[in-house]
Amino acid sequence: MRKTSLFEAVLPFTLLLSPFQQAFASETTAAELRKVDTVAHRGASGYAPENTIAAFDKGVDMKADYIEIDIQRSKDGKLVIIHDTKVDRTTDGTGYVKDLTLEQIRSLDAGSWKGEQFKGEKIPTFDEILDRYHGKIGILMELKSPELYPGIEEMVAQELKERNLDKPQNEKIIIQSFNFESMKKINSLLPKVPIGVLTSNRADTTEQALREFASYADYFNPSYGIVTEELVNQVHANGMKIQSWTVRSHEAAEFLLNMNVDGIITDYPDFVDPRN
């Protein structure tokens, strides 16, 4: 008996679809074939308060490949997840993260500013995020202003080593920063963990700069405003991958998809993956 070809099997189903549905199915297939990683920026922060469990859980629910987190340190030496160096914008408190104890930081409401339904969301700790999400979703970790926290690289490395995450499989742990010296240090501490460098500066896109980054980094992660097809090709030619940020519109997502980047860092995971 002759086997039915894939085309013959799919054709009757396709004919039942409207032109819009056919186009959507084609786009979904194309997105899957491109294998672009979707990175939920500070979690799915378009839908839930950034850098909270609510946002990270939403990123998981939306089938993102990674959640992106920002790591800082409290006054009493605990690693916490928050973007700004001050707590003022995203909590009901005031002051610099580095000047507040963990108890003070954990007492803050980090959700109400996004909506009453998020009232009581807390600033998570780094170990809480690792224990809750590793093995469930990739984690892109940004060391935020590490120059303010001497020794933070060693602390992050120790937390990963305690969980055997210093030898991640499938690159599901990545560490990045705008501070290149910090990333060189992380590379020496965690030689098997992929490293990313962040920039919005065109001066960092020269061939010489890219070669230097490639000596210790695995990812070159620029703002989408400086991404060009030539830059993507140069990054790949230097043996690195490229993830770009921060996508907050369908147009930006489509632009980066057309540029053939390896990952898109977005507040809205569904802008990248239309299956959501």
N, C-alpha and C positions, 0 to 999 in steps of 0.2 A: 504493500500500500504506500502510495507516494506521500511523503511528509508535507504538510501545509507550510508554505513559507511564512515568515513573520509578516511580510507585506500583505499576503492574502488574509491572514488572520486578523490583522489590525484594520484593514480597509473597510469592512462592513461597519465596524464600530465607529470609525472616523466619519463615515458618511452620515451617521445619525446625529453628529454634532453640528451645532450652528457654526457659521464662519467664525464668530467670536470665540466659541469654545475650542474650535480647531486651532486658532491662533494662540490661545492660552496654553493648550496642550503642547504646542510646538515650542513656546517660550520656556515652559517648564522643563522640557527635555533638553533644550539648549543650555539652560542654567545648570542642570545636573551634569551635562557633558563637560561644561567648563570647569566644574569642581572648584568653584570659588568658595573659600571659607567665609562664612558669615560670623562676624564677631560682635556680640551684643555689648555695646559701649557703656561701661558702668552698669552692666545689665541691660535689659530692654528699657532703657531710661526714658524713651519717648512715652512709655505707658505706665511706669511706676517710678518712685523716687530713686534717683541714681545711687549706686553703691549701697543698696540695701538688699536684704534677703528677698523682698518682694520683687525687686527688679531682676535679680539673678534667677529666681525661680521662673519668672516670666520668660527670660532668655532661654531657659531649658525647655519650657513649654512650647516656645516658638521654634524649637529645633535648631537653634544656633549651634555652630560648631565650637565656639568659644564664648566665654564671658570675659570681659576686660575689667580689671580691678586696679585701684590706686592704693599704694601702700605708703603709710606714714607711721610715725612712732609717737606714743604718748609721753608725757613728762616722766612717768615711772617705767618707761622702757618696754611698753607693750605695742605690738604691731597692730595697727587699725586700718580700716578701709574707708578712705575719704579722699576726695579730689583736691579741694582747696586747702591751702595751708592754714586757713581759719575756718571755724565751724559756722560762721555767721550766715552764709547764704543758704545752707541746706539743713539747718537745725534751728531750734528755738534758743540756742545759746550764743555766746560770744567768746572770742579769743582764739589764740593760735593753738593748733593741735599739740604742738610741742610743749605748751605751757599748761596743759590740762592732764590730769591723771586719768587712767582708764575708767575709774569709777565715775568721774565727772563726765567723761565722754559718753559712757554707756547710759547715763541718766538723761541724755538729750533726746528729744523727739526729732527724728530725721525723716519723717514721712508727711507730716501735716501740710507742709508747704506745697506738696504735690496734689493733695486732696484729702478730704476728711476721712475717706476710707483707708488711708494709709497712716492714720494717727497712731503713734506709739512705735513705729518702725525705729529700730536702733542702728547705730553705726556698728557694723560687724567687726570682729577681730580677724586677723589673718588666719590663725589656726582654725577658727570656726568655718571660714570659707574653704580651706583645704579639706577639712574633714567632711564637709557637707557635699562638695562638688567633685573632688578628684575621682576619676573613674566614671563620672556621669557626664561630664562635658569638659572640653579643653579650657584652660585658664591662661589668659594673657595678662601678665602681671607687670604693672608699671611702678617703678620706684619713683615716687613723686618728690621732687626736690631733695634728693638724697644728700646733697651738700649740707642740709640742715640737721642731718641725723648721722653723725660719724659712727661707722660700724654697722649700719643697717644692712649692708650687703652680707656680712657674716651671719647676722640674725636670720635673714631670709634663707640663706644657704642651710643653716642648721635646721630650720623648720622643715625644709624639703628633704634633707637627709634623714631626719627622724621618721619620715613616711616613705622612704625609698623612692622619692620623687626626684632625686638628683640624677636618675637615669631613666627619664621618661620615655615611653614608647609612643611612636606615631606623632612626635612633636606636640603632644597635648599639654605641655607646660612650656611657655615662652616668657622670658623676662625682657622688658624693654625700659628705656628711659631717654629723656632729652639730654641727660648727663652722660657723655661718652666715656669719661674716665671711670664713672661708676660701672658702666657696662664692661669695660676692660677688666675691672676687678671681679665682677660677677663671672666673667668668662674664665678667669683663673681659678675661682672657687668652685665653679660648677661647669667643668669643661664639656660635659655631655648634654647640658641644657641649652636649647637654642636661645640666642641673644638677638634682640632687636634694637635698632637705633631710631629715635623719633626726631623729626625735623619739619619745620615749615620754611626753612632758609634755602634759597636757591644756591647759595654758595656751597652747600653740602651735596650738590648734585653733579659736581665736576667729576671727570674720570679719575683724577687723582684722589679726591675725597672718597669716592666709591671703592677704590682699591684699598684705601686705608680701612674703611669700615669692614670690608670683606675679610680683613686679616683677623677679626675677632667676632664679627656679627654674622648671623644667618638671615636676618630680616632687615630691610631698609623700609621704614614705615613713615612716609611723608604725608603732609596734608594734601587733600585732593586738588587744591588750588595750584600746586606745582607739578602735578603729574602730567606727563606727556607720553606718547607712544615711544619716543626715543629714550626717555628715562627708564621706562619699564624694560625695554630691551637691554639697556646698559646694566641695570641691576641684575637681570638674569645672566647677562654675559659675565658678570663678576661672581656668579655662583650663589647669589642671594635671592630670596623671595621678597615680594613687596606687598604689604598690606597698607591700605590708605584710609584716612579718617578726615573728618567725622561726617558721615552721610546722614542728612536730615531731610532729604527730598528724593523723589523718584528720579528726577533729572540727574542728580549727582550719582545715584546708584547706577543708572544706565550708562553714564559717562565712564565710570570706572569699570563696569563690565566690558564695555567696548575697548578699553585700554588693556584688557587681559591681565589685570592685577591678580594676585594670588589670594588676597583676602580683602574684605570690605568691613571696616569698623563703623558701626552704625547704631544710632539710638533706636532705629526701627528695623528689626531683623526681617520683617515682612516686605520691606522695600527691596531687599536683595533676593529673597527666596519667595516667589509668588505662591508657593504651596500653603503658606500660613494664612 
